[in-house]
Structure formats: structure tokens, C-alpha cells
Amino acid sequence: MDAHQIPPFRGIHVEFFSPTNHKGARVRVKDLRRGDTKWLPYSYEIGDIVEQAKAHLIEQEISVEGLVLHDTTRGYTLITRNFETAIK
């Protein structure tokens, strides 16, 4: 397949941050295209940062097309074809 025929995707990186003396456990959702970041309190009810981030993005009307597994030691990257909607 020609590389120019691969459809474009927008990457949303999801990462867990442990609690500190001043802040509880958090999830960072970062738009890799725009550089925007949204911090979410970790949901013990959901118990999975990927599912938590996916639910948050769907609330923002950003559909999630898949999960990219790549060479990173921290977090995951979700992909979407929605390039217009900013993460909030």
C-alpha cells in the first residue's frame, strides 16, 4: 500500500499519573496534533485509563477509531478521524 493512501488520524495520548501528597491519581489526555491537554481525576469506578479517556472523548463528540500500540513506556494512544473538535 502506498503511504499516501493511508487515511490520516489524529493521535490522543493517554497516560496515568500516580497520586502525590497534594493531588490524587490523574489521567492526562493529550492531543498530539494541537498540544492541548486535559487532566481527569482517575476513575476507580471505570478502572481503566483507556476506557476512561475513550468515554471522555465520546462525551466531547470525538469518536475513537482505535488504539495504537507503539514503542512507548508510558501510556497509550487513541486515534480518531475528528480533526475539528478540541478536547475539553
C-alpha positions as YAML, in Angstrom:
chain: A
units: angstrom
residues:
- id: 1
  name: MET
  ca: [0.00, 0.00, 0.00]
- id: 2
  name: ASP
  ca: [1.24, 3.46, -0.93]
- id: 3
  name: ALA
  ca: [1.90, 5.55, 2.19]
- id: 4
  name: HIS
  ca: [-0.12, 8.42, 0.69]
- id: 5
  name: GLN
  ca: [-3.21, 6.19, 0.61]
- id: 6
  name: ILE
  ca: [-3.18, 5.58, 4.37]
- id: 7
  name: PRO
  ca: [-6.01, 7.64, 5.90]
- id: 8
  name: PRO
  ca: [-4.92, 10.40, 8.30]
- id: 9
  name: PHE
  ca: [-5.62, 10.03, 12.00]
- id: 10
  name: ARG
  ca: [-5.31, 12.35, 14.97]
- id: 11
  name: GLY
  ca: [-3.48, 10.89, 17.97]
- id: 12
  name: ILE
  ca: [-4.73, 11.35, 21.53]
- id: 13
  name: HIS
  ca: [-2.17, 10.18, 24.10]
- id: 14
  name: VAL
  ca: [-3.46, 8.81, 27.41]
- id: 15
  name: GLU
  ca: [-1.24, 8.49, 30.46]
- id: 16
  name: PHE
  ca: [-1.71, 7.65, 34.16]
- id: 17
  name: PHE
  ca: [-0.13, 9.79, 36.90]
- id: 18
  name: SER
  ca: [0.12, 8.37, 40.42]
- id: 19
  name: PRO
  ca: [-1.23, 10.26, 43.41]
- id: 20
  name: THR
  ca: [1.07, 12.63, 45.28]
- id: 21
  name: ASN
  ca: [0.88, 14.28, 48.69]
- id: 22
  name: HIS
  ca: [-1.15, 17.09, 47.12]
- id: 23
  name: LYS
  ca: [-3.05, 15.56, 44.20]
- id: 24
  name: GLY
  ca: [-4.98, 12.35, 43.67]
- id: 25
  name: ALA
  ca: [-4.40, 9.87, 40.85]
- id: 26
  name: ARG
  ca: [-4.95, 11.52, 37.46]
- id: 27
  name: VAL
  ca: [-5.24, 10.71, 33.79]
- id: 28
  name: ARG
  ca: [-3.73, 13.04, 31.21]
- id: 29
  name: VAL
  ca: [-5.42, 13.17, 27.80]
- id: 30
  name: LYS
  ca: [-3.15, 15.00, 25.34]
- id: 31
  name: ASP
  ca: [-3.95, 15.94, 21.75]
- id: 32
  name: LEU
  ca: [-0.74, 15.16, 19.87]
- id: 33
  name: ARG
  ca: [-1.73, 17.37, 16.92]
- id: 34
  name: ARG
  ca: [-2.73, 20.55, 18.77]
- id: 35
  name: GLY
  ca: [-0.80, 20.09, 22.01]
- id: 36
  name: ASP
  ca: [-3.94, 20.60, 24.13]
- id: 37
  name: THR
  ca: [-4.07, 18.72, 27.42]
- id: 38
  name: LYS
  ca: [-6.98, 17.72, 29.65]
- id: 39
  name: TRP
  ca: [-6.45, 16.34, 33.16]
- id: 40
  name: LEU
  ca: [-9.08, 13.96, 34.54]
- id: 41
  name: PRO
  ca: [-9.28, 12.57, 38.07]
- id: 42
  name: TYR
  ca: [-8.67, 8.83, 37.85]
- id: 43
  name: SER
  ca: [-11.97, 6.92, 37.89]
- id: 44
  name: TYR
  ca: [-11.75, 3.94, 40.21]
- id: 45
  name: GLU
  ca: [-15.26, 3.03, 39.04]
- id: 46
  name: ILE
  ca: [-14.04, 2.53, 35.44]
- id: 47
  name: GLY
  ca: [-10.60, 1.28, 36.49]
- id: 48
  name: ASP
  ca: [-9.01, 1.55, 33.03]
- id: 49
  name: ILE
  ca: [-7.39, 4.74, 31.71]
- id: 50
  name: VAL
  ca: [-8.04, 3.85, 28.06]
- id: 51
  name: GLU
  ca: [-11.76, 3.27, 28.70]
- id: 52
  name: GLN
  ca: [-11.94, 6.42, 30.83]
- id: 53
  name: ALA
  ca: [-10.30, 8.54, 28.11]
- id: 54
  name: LYS
  ca: [-12.50, 6.96, 25.43]
- id: 55
  name: ALA
  ca: [-15.65, 7.76, 27.43]
- id: 56
  name: HIS
  ca: [-14.46, 11.35, 27.92]
- id: 57
  name: LEU
  ca: [-13.74, 11.80, 24.20]
- id: 58
  name: ILE
  ca: [-17.14, 10.37, 23.24]
- id: 59
  name: GLU
  ca: [-18.77, 12.88, 25.64]
- id: 60
  name: GLN
  ca: [-16.93, 15.58, 23.66]
- id: 61
  name: GLU
  ca: [-18.36, 14.07, 20.42]
- id: 62
  name: ILE
  ca: [-14.94, 12.79, 19.34]
- id: 63
  name: SER
  ca: [-15.31, 9.25, 18.03]
- id: 64
  name: VAL
  ca: [-12.48, 6.84, 18.76]
- id: 65
  name: GLU
  ca: [-11.39, 4.72, 15.79]
- id: 66
  name: GLY
  ca: [-8.86, 2.53, 17.57]
- id: 67
  name: LEU
  ca: [-5.90, 2.08, 19.85]
- id: 68
  name: VAL
  ca: [-2.32, 2.34, 18.60]
- id: 69
  name: LEU
  ca: [0.30, 0.17, 20.24]
- id: 70
  name: HIS
  ca: [3.69, 1.74, 19.71]
- id: 71
  name: ASP
  ca: [7.12, 1.93, 21.26]
- id: 72
  name: THR
  ca: [6.38, 3.91, 24.39]
- id: 73
  name: THR
  ca: [6.98, 3.11, 28.00]
- id: 74
  name: ARG
  ca: [4.18, 5.35, 29.24]
- id: 75
  name: GLY
  ca: [0.56, 5.38, 28.22]
- id: 76
  name: TYR
  ca: [-1.44, 4.60, 25.12]
- id: 77
  name: THR
  ca: [-2.52, 6.46, 22.02]
- id: 78
  name: LEU
  ca: [-6.11, 6.53, 20.82]
- id: 79
  name: ILE
  ca: [-6.81, 7.55, 17.23]
- id: 80
  name: THR
  ca: [-9.67, 9.48, 15.71]
- id: 81
  name: ARG
  ca: [-10.53, 10.97, 12.32]
- id: 82
  name: ASN
  ca: [-12.05, 14.03, 14.02]
- id: 83
  name: PHE
  ca: [-9.58, 16.87, 13.46]
- id: 84
  name: GLU
  ca: [-12.02, 19.70, 14.27]
- id: 85
  name: THR
  ca: [-13.18, 19.20, 17.85]
- id: 86
  name: ALA
  ca: [-10.80, 20.34, 20.59]
- id: 87
  name: ILE
  ca: [-10.51, 18.23, 23.73]
- id: 88
  name: LYS
  ca: [-12.06, 19.98, 26.75]
...
